[in-house]
Each structure stands twice: as structure tokens, then as C-alpha cells.
Amino acid sequence: MTEIEIVSEKPLTLPEVKEMLSEIKKSTELGFRANKTTEYTELFVKQKPSEAAEVKKKIEELNIMRLKDKVIAKIIDLAPTDAESLKMILATENITVKQEDLGKILECLK
């Protein structure tokens, strides 16, 4: 069995995953897991990768200290519509954010 080496790691939003899989599908046949992931993204991803990238940029520009790429990707994927939903997403990473910043993040998602 071959050893797989991870060269780099970067959190992706679901729209980015959907786009990457469609590009890969053009040149090679997808494996079982990739096909299942493609099915999932077809069902649940409504946002275009360019829109997700724009939202990500807006959230990053807020310069909220503890908000890392992983959390930003999760926020974009789940697209919370209220402060309580956003707090629940942040709680999974033990992050607390001021009420004012919660409002700014939600504004970026609109």
C-alpha cells in the first residue's frame, strides 16, 4: 500500500468542493467517496463559488481575532440567518464573539 503525503491543508467551502470535483470529473473518473460528495453538493449547495469567495473575503476583512479559515468556511456552508444559529456554529470551536461582530458577520452573509 502506498503512503500518502499531505503537502498542504486548507479548509474549503462546499461551493469550492463542488467546483473542484466537477473539474476533476472532466479529466478522470471519480471514486466512490468523491461520487457521494458530488451527490451531496448537488443536493445542498445553492451558492456559486464566486459568491462564497466574496462572502469569505468580506468576513476576513472584519478582522475578528479568533475567526480562522475553518470557521469561516463552516459559516459560509451553513449560512446562518440569525445570531443564535451563528453562535451555535461558533460554539463548536469554542469561539465567543461580541454581539456587534455577530451582526457584522450576518450582514456579510446577506
Buried (B, 14 or more C-beta within 10 A) or exposed (E): EEEEEEEEEEBBBBBBBBBBBBEEEEEEEBEEEBEEBBEEBEEEBEBEBEEBBEBBEBBEEBEBEEBEBEBBBBBBBBBBEEBEBBBEBBEEEEBEBEEEBBEBBBEBBE
